[in-house]
């Protein structure tokens, strides 16, 4: 075939300089010849060390050929192990690992294999060749599989507790974009690597030389600027910490038009806080803030103007009667997540007429965490909502122990929990509300009561694997009163409870009578008997979630006999207290 003619005005693109390949290599030289930069050669070389086992952390900006080198090197490792090799590949989305799979396939072909590819909706999910298998799993599944190598690509987009689950694997590679929306700036290094260093040794590599661009390419710089790919929060000084300690902060609604047209620095600092707060960020999030009429920003600034907390809110509610009737039958109005949930799951049509703020995101500067700034921002947002005549403020979040505690301690009531975990974060989604108007208070109180009743049942079924330390916070209520929920025990059940607490009958023969008493405790108000954290977790895990004695003993790190005695003691105290009420 004839080559197309070059036009006079066409620029010649410089060919890449040859890359030096080490004299002695464990992996086939053909694989090294696929590398385009010295950085890629280094990555392949680093994989050779994993033959003995170990951990590798690989970071790069976008367009450095990171995923490609991991794909090539993984094949080298599989061959060097000289046995049937299983490789687990994971990332937030299957799209993230397509380059890795494509180049692993290319590497196999270059070595004379005929790889077999399994695709799903046009995306490679599995790749097989003689005795070698690579397969994609979601982050929450991968660590449960047995494999010779675990590769976590775009690791900064994976939830930190899930990253920790892979730490004890004999061979593991964490690879991540540092700047760019797949990445999370220093979030990955701040939140994960710091902890990881305490647990094991590992090698770190950072890839500098670009492949997609030339060195210092103006287009790359332009892209970073436009999409805020390298946004980071402002540096904090000693004086700033003094201001934070003394709560010398003010709350403001920034002029977004001005931000986008003129003052880029504030916008960068605002977005930078989200990137480091480990939210999964996409360029469309910034676009939403710029374009969606019902999305607004709020910031907490120090007296000197530095942004320390970033809040994004969406106005919801105020839905017309006709639309509410359609919602009851399954219609989903756009941009009304909380009213929709209240109508469908709590049958509270009147809630949809009320107006409120849904907090889409709230994050504090990573160097000023746990200093009360998030709570202060919520307090000031509530004041603003009250002045504007709104009825409620609420939010939806991935239910971790830390976040559940944060929202509950700030006076929010839990009203819903998703039935399934998010496949990327591995968390259930909780929805919380705080009433401002009296009308909203009645409805939210009702929804919170109903939710607590549901949770006592869901824990034995839908949420049987929900961590007890999270469940205990979901039962907490800002209203302080017991749920009006009739509990009935027959005379024989009461006598059997006496026999159980008196060491005559065993737990397994009185479960039917124990469960209602435990439910009563979790549905009680602020005047309920005192139990410590461990005792609360024990009741949730053994009684409500019906886990075995063996699993429960493991949870509290005691023997099974000790655990049985402890449960009996707790139930004795509760039965003594509630006996007179029944």
MARVEXTOR-761856 format. One record per residue (C-alpha): x, z, y; residue in one letter. Coordinates in pm, whole numbers, padded with zeros to 5 digits, always signed. Each point is the difference from the previous one (the first is absolute). Last residue first. Example, Ala and Ser with C-alpha at 12.3 -4.5 7.8 and 13.67 -1.06 7.14 Angstrom:
2
+01367+00714-00106S;-00137+00066-00344A;
// end
This chain:
582
-04383+08014-00514X;+00149+00155+00315X;+00094+00325-00181X;+00197-00189-00264X;+00189-00200+00265X;+00274+00257+00072X;+00058+00139-00352X;-00020-00354-00137X;+00266-00117+00249X;+00239+00283-00089X;-00046-00046-00376X;+00039-00378+00043X;+00342+00053+00159X;+00111+00240-00276X;-00117-00238-00276X;+00188-00287+00162X;+00317+00214+00018X;-00026+00102-00366X;-00036-00363-00109X;+00295-00107+00216X;+00223+00279-00140X;-00086-00113-00353X;+00074-00365+00086X;+00343+00089+00137X;+00074-00039+00372X;+00110-00285+00229X;-00321-00012+00205X;-00071-00365-00083X;+00161+00024-00346X;-00240+00280-00096X;-00288-00221+00113X;+00117-00293-00214X;+00029+00220-00313X;-00328+00179+00067X;-00173-00340+00007X;-00146-00159+00314X;-00370+00060+00071X;+00013-00133+00359X;-00234+00272+00133X;+00117+00283-00228X;+00370-00055-00080X;+00132-00198+00299X;-00233+00127+00272X;+00012+00362-00116X;+00379-00002-00037X;+00051-00162+00342X;-00203+00281+00161X;+00199+00264-00188X;+00329-00155+00110X;-00105-00016+00364X;-00109+00365+00016X;-00358+00116-00054X;-00202+00208+00249X;-00371+00052-00075X;-00242-00211+00210X;-00100+00101+00354X;+00114-00330+00154X;-00270-00200-00176X;-00073-00060-00369X;-00018-00341-00167X;+00338+00046-00172X;-00091+00350-00126X;-00346-00105-00121X;+00158-00287-00190X;+00226+00254-00178X;-00305+00207-00096X;-00186-00311-00123X;+00303-00097-00217X;+00045+00338-00171X;-00342-00002-00170X;+00034-00336-00178X;+00371+00067-00067X;-00092+00310-00204X;+00130-00092-00350X;+00326-00156+00122X;+00079+00303+00215X;+00011+00240-00295X;-00256+00275-00073X;+00066+00377-00025X;+00261+00041+00277X;-00236+00193+00234X;-00002-00294+00244X;-00125-00217-00286X;-00261+00253-00121X;-00135+00047+00353X;-00018-00380+00034X;-00187-00006-00334X;-00252+00248+00138X;-00057-00219+00307X;-00042-00309-00220X;-00257+00190-00213X;-00201+00094+00308X;-00007-00365+00106X;+00215-00115+00292X;-00136-00201+00293X;+00197-00120+00300X;-00203-00113+00302X;+00203-00190+00260X;-00031+00090+00368X;+00363-00069+00084X;+00173+00312+00131X;+00084+00026+00369X;+00329-00039+00182X;-00092-00320+00182X;+00361-00125+00007X;-00011-00052-00378X;+00272+00013-00266X;-00086-00173-00329X;+00221-00301+00084X;+00293+00237+00047X;-00020+00127-00360X;-00025-00356-00131X;+00342-00087+00147X;+00184+00283-00179X;-00202-00080-00313X;+00148-00357-00015X;-00281-00244-00075X;+00024-00112-00365X;-00354+00104-00095X;-00130-00169+00313X;-00275-00219-00152X;-00083+00252-00276X;+00048+00376+00002X;+00106+00001+00364X;-00307-00207+00087X;-00232+00290-00084X;+00140+00266+00237X;+00069-00287+00245X;-00365-00093+00016X;-00104+00349+00116X;+00275-00008+00264X;-00114-00342+00119X;-00360+00113+00035X;+00100+00296+00214X;+00223-00225+00215X;-00281-00254+00043X;-00243+00271+00112X;+00253+00148+00245X;+00066-00351+00130X;-00371-00057+00062X;-00067+00329+00178X;+00321-00023+00206X;-00078-00359+00103X;-00324+00108+00167X;+00176+00294+00167X;+00252-00239+00159X;+00377+00012-00065X;+00017-00006-00379X;+00329-00038-00188X;+00017-00250-00285X;+00229-00070-00296X;+00026-00292-00242X;+00236+00022-00298X;+00178-00290-00169X;+00148+00072-00342X;+00376-00042-00018X;+00230-00220-00211X;+00141-00151+00318X;+00003-00357-00130X;-00293-00011-00248X;-00222+00220+00224X;-00152+00254-00236X;-00358-00038-00119X;-00331+00183+00060X;+00058+00028+00377X;-00053+00347+00146X;-00275+00080+00252X;-00127+00258+00249X;+00304+00219+00073X;-00060+00219+00308X;+00246-00002+00291X;+00098+00322+00177X;+00366-00073+00069X;+00101+00202-00304X;-00205-00239-00216X;+00175-00306+00145X;+00355+00132-00042X;-00066+00154-00345X;-00130-00332-00136X;+00304-00170+00156X;+00261+00226-00164X;-00174+00008-00338X;-00023-00379-00010X;-00337-00170+00040X;+00065-00349+00136X;-00195+00001+00327X;-00341-00073+00157X;-00084+00143+00342X;-00267+00167+00209X;-00118+00087+00350X;-00363+00083+00075X;-00293-00018+00241X;+00144-00177+00305X;-00108+00100+00351X;+00309-00131+00178X;+00108+00351+00099X;-00031+00114-00364X;+00208-00295-00121X;+00271+00087+00254X;+00009+00362-00111X;+00020-00113-00364X;+00291-00230+00085X;+00176+00295+00166X;-00038+00218-00311X;+00107-00284-00229X;+00314-00060+00210X;+00083+00372-00013X;-00036+00001-00379X;+00242-00294-00028X;+00246+00166+00240X;+00012+00335-00182X;+00376+00009-00056X;-00011-00108-00363X;+00163-00337+00075X;+00201-00059+00316X;+00285-00214-00136X;-00241-00233-00181X;-00201-00062+00322X;-00361+00085-00083X;-00263-00214-00163X;-00374-00055+00024X;-00166-00305-00140X;-00353-00137-00023X;-00161+00305+00160X;-00370-00085-00017X;-00157+00085+00335X;-00373+00072+00016X;-00352-00107+00085X;-00322+00108-00173X;-00262-00250-00118X;+00172-00036-00340X;-00040+00374-00061X;-00381-00038-00002X;+00016-00199-00322X;+00150+00295-00190X;-00030-00115-00364X;+00324+00190-00072X;+00195-00268-00189X;-00145-00318+00150X;-00095+00115+00352X;+00299+00230+00050X;+00242-00261-00140X;-00133-00271+00234X;+00018+00237+00299X;+00368+00067-00085X;+00118-00359-00053X;-00176-00161+00293X;+00228-00290+00097X;-00217-00269-00153X;-00348+00095-00122X;-00022+00020-00381X;-00341-00097-00145X;-00086+00192-00320X;-00376+00061+00017X;+00040+00312+00216X;+00217-00208+00232X;-00288-00245+00062X;-00216+00290+00127X;+00288+00109+00224X;+00024-00354+00144X;-00363+00008+00111X;+00043+00347+00157X;+00294-00108+00220X;+00345+00154-00066X;+00147+00240+00257X;+00288+00061-00243X;+00372-00067+00031X;+00269-00014+00269X;+00341-00054-00158X;+00296+00225+00080X;+00379-00044-00010X;+00217+00302+00071X;+00375+00017+00068X;+00180+00330+00052X;+00334+00055+00174X;-00006-00256+00281X;+00260+00080+00268X;-00146+00024+00353X;+00215+00283+00138X;-00288+00249-00032X;-00008-00085-00371X;-00254-00257-00104X;-00281+00015-00255X;-00139-00346-00040X;-00338-00165-00046X;-00071-00354-00115X;-00330-00184-00029X;-00183-00210-00258X;-00362-00097+00078X;+00089-00321+00189X;+00233-00129-00274X;+00266-00216+00167X;+00322+00185+00082X;-00041+00287-00246X;-00102-00246-00268X;+00302-00218+00080X;+00229+00302-00046X;-00156+00060-00340X;+00021-00374-00080X;+00381+00024+00013X;-00028+00225-00306X;+00083+00367-00040X;-00035+00217-00306X;+00009+00344+00159X;+00324+00172-00079X;+00013+00208+00315X;+00309-00201+00090X;-00196-00320+00057X;-00277+00190+00173X;+00240+00164+00250X;+00164-00337+00063X;-00337-00151+00096X;-00030+00245+00291X;+00367-00023+00097X;-00017-00381+00000X;-00320+00007+00206X;+00154+00241+00248X;+00307-00225+00033X;-00194-00325+00045X;-00142+00086+00341X;-00119-00330+00131X;-00266-00212-00168X;-00064+00191-00322X;+00025+00341+00154X;-00196-00099+00313X;-00280-00138-00212X;+00017+00319-00209X;-00060+00229+00297X;+00092+00330-00161X;-00261+00268-00069X;+00174+00326+00076X;+00071+00344-00136X;+00247+00234+00168X;+00285+00207-00133X;+00176+00319+00104X;-00078+00172-00332X;+00270+00262+00072X;+00180-00091-00323X;-00045-00371+00077X;+00153+00036+00347X;+00293+00193-00149X;+00041-00273-00264X;+00018-00259+00279X;+00275+00194+00178X;+00207-00010-00322X;-00033-00380-00008X;-00240-00236-00183X;+00075-00369-00055X;-00304-00230+00052X;-00181-00139-00302X;+00114-00314-00179X;-00127-00357+00001X;+00222-00235-00200X;-00271-00236-00119X;-00189+00010+00330X;-00171-00328-00096X;+00102-00177+00320X;+00339+00165+00034X;+00110-00036-00363X;-00116-00362+00001X;+00192-00075+00321X;+00318+00152-00145X;-00037-00209-00315X;-00058-00308+00213X;+00306+00078+00214X;+00219-00002-00316X;+00273+00263+00027X;+00161-00130-00326X;-00196-00297-00141X;-00345+00062-00136X;-00167+00009-00343X;+00328+00098-00161X;+00098+00292+00223X;+00320+00201-00045X;-00052+00375+00019X;-00093+00134-00344X;+00016+00380-00028X;+00120+00158-00323X;-00044+00356-00121X;+00134+00139-00329X;-00165+00299-00158X;+00049+00366-00079X;-00294+00215-00107X;-00256+00260+00106X;+00112+00117+00344X;+00073-00357+00104X;-00358-00096-00091X;-00141+00244+00255X;+00185-00167+00290X;-00068-00342-00151X;-00378+00046+00011X;-00127+00120+00333X;+00269-00089+00249X;+00142-00302-00182X;-00337-00158-00071X;-00140+00097+00336X;+00313-00134+00173X;-00180-00326+00059X;-00301-00022-00229X;+00042-00324-00178X;-00238-00272-00105X;-00086-00036+00366X;+00348-00079+00112X;+00307+00208+00047X;+00148+00175-00301X;-00105-00238-00275X;+00035+00186-00325X;+00161+00012-00342X;-00008+00301-00227X;+00175-00071-00330X;-00034+00227-00303X;+00192+00049-00324X;-00023+00338-00179X;-00342+00079+00152X;-00011+00343+00168X;-00076-00136+00346X;-00295-00218-00102X;-00268+00264+00068X;+00162+00070+00336X;-00105-00342+00129X;-00363+00095-00082X;+00026+00315+00216X;+00138-00221+00284X;-00288-00256+00004X;+00124-00354-00042X;+00053-00224+00304X;+00358+00123+00040X;+00068-00113-00358X;-00034-00368+00089X;+00124-00064-00356X;+00010+00279-00256X;+00198-00116-00305X;-00005+00209-00317X;+00250-00082-00274X;+00012+00064-00375X;-00375+00057-00026X;-00266+00250-00112X;-00321-00026+00200X;-00150+00295+00191X;+00229-00068+00299X;-00160-00341+00052X;-00365+00107+00027X;-00030+00158+00349X;+00235-00262+00148X;-00215-00291-00129X;+00163-00172-00300X;+00197-00325-00010X;+00172-00103-00323X;+00348-00118-00090X;+00082-00066-00367X;+00328-00099-00166X;+00051-00032-00379X;-00003-00382+00020X;-00181-00086+00325X;-00302+00159+00167X;-00141+00021+00354X;-00310+00188+00105X;-00220+00030+00312X;+00071-00333+00173X;-00270-00065+00262X;-00230-00305-00002X;-00313+00206-00067X;+00176+00160-00299X;+00314-00152-00142X;+00187+00064-00324X;+00334-00185-00015X;+00194-00090-00316X;+00372-00058+00056X;+00190-00281-00173X;+00355+00138+00001X;+00304-00215+00080X;+00186+00237+00233X;-00122-00189+00307X;-00353+00030-00136X;+00032+00380-00022X;+00133+00018+00357X;-00286-00219+00124X;-00254+00232-00165X;+00164+00305+00157X;-00007-00199+00324X;-00374-00060-00017X;-00071+00360-00110X;+00187+00157+00293X;-00147-00250+00249X;-00350+00090-00128X;+00058+00375+00030X;-00185+00086+00323X;-00304-00211-00093X;-00066+00239-00294X;-00085+00267+00261X;+00144+00345+00082X;+00300-00072-00224X;+00084+00042-00371X;+00221-00168-00258X;+00040+00158-00344X;+00281-00155-00205X;+00002+00002-00379X;+00320-00098-00180X;+00046-00088-00369X;+00373+00059-00046X;+00333-00120+00136X;-00015+00222+00311X;+00208-00265+00180X;-00276-00259-00038X;-00265+00224+00162X;+00246+00091+00277X;+00069-00363+00088X;-00376-00070+00001X;-00056+00290+00242X;+00281-00136+00221X;-00186-00328+00066X;-00329+00172+00089X;+00176+00265+00211X;+00188-00272+00185X;-00326-00180+00084X;-00170+00319+00114X;+00282+00063+00252X;+00041-00352+00131X;+00074+00116+00357X;-00322-00137+00153X;-00142+00333+00117X;+00235+00285+00080X;+00183+00154-00292X;+00005+00304-00227X;+00115+00055-00359X;+00002+00330-00180X;+00161+00002-00346X;-00041+00259-00273X;+00198+00054-00318X;+00041-00107-00362X;+00322-00127-00173X;-00123-00360+00045X;-00094+00104+00352X;+00355-00063+00120X;-00050-00374-00053X;-00296+00020+00240X;+00244+00078+00282X;+00176-00334-00064X;-00330-00188+00039X;-00064+00187+00326X;+00350-00068+00126X;-00037-00374-00069X;-00323+00003+00200X;+00175+00161+00294X;+00279-00255-00021X;-00262-00266+00070X;-00156-00296-00178X;-00006+00138-00356X;-00090-00243-00282X;+00368-00030-00096X;-00004+00369-00094X;-00260-00075-00267X;+00202-00288-00141X;+00298+00239-00026X;-00172+00182-00288X;-00024+00381+00054X;+00297+00228-00072X;+00212-00152+00273X;+00374-00018+00054X;+00137-00215+00279X;-00275+00090+00250X;-00193-00297+00146X;+00080-00102+00358X;-00283-00183+00174X;+00046-00357+00106X;-00078-00053+00367X;-00357-00100+00059X;-00062-00355+00117X;-00050-00031+00376X;-00330-00157+00085X;+00050-00339+00158X;-00228-00053+00295X;-00240-00294+00002X;+00007-00204+00323X;+00152-00309-00167X;-00263-00008-00276X;+00125+00041-00353X;-00129-00260-00241X;-00201+00121-00301X;+00211+00008-00319X;-00059-00286-00239X;-00134+00089-00347X;
// end
